[in-house]
């Protein structure tokens, strides 16, 4: 059930901005963007800053890797909007949509390196079970992931576990393939701010 607040509840300036975005992009403003404009003092400004830092800040992970992590966490959470958005973004970042699709279909047989596979496995467990232990961390580190990369991956996981829940609570509308691709292009150009 969609919460109607994403369609209303904005001031005239924000409504005008949304109309201009739609006019120039040819696509409606995605609900994820609408959410950060709704009560920005409470959620939006902080969420944009945290997510931008997790996804575009300095990291041993590439942008494609972090977008794939977001897609994978979203898949584990069964958050259709976020799976679509971050699958498209990871595919464009890597210039390899089939690789992203392979990871989401079957992580164990997908064409990814050991450190990324171990990290995705750990993020999936954390997302599904709500916790990981010392043995899980030892496995990730043994696969060649640095402690800093673990922290960066956990930041991506935190950002998208939150976003996935909000997407589902607010009933984010799915975009067309073209809409997801346009959104991915924007995210790769501008980030999450």
Buried (B, 14 or more C-beta within 10 A) or exposed (E): EEBEEBEEEBEEEBEEBBEEBEEEBEBBBBBBBBBBBBEBEEBBEEBBEBBBBBBBEEBBBEBBBBBBBBBBBBBBBEBBBBBBBBBBBBBBBBEBBEBBBBBBEEBEEBEBEEBBBBBBBBBBBBBEEEEBEEEBBEBBBEBEBEEEBBEBBBBBBBBBBBBBEBBBEBEBBEBEEEBBBBBBBBBBEEBBE
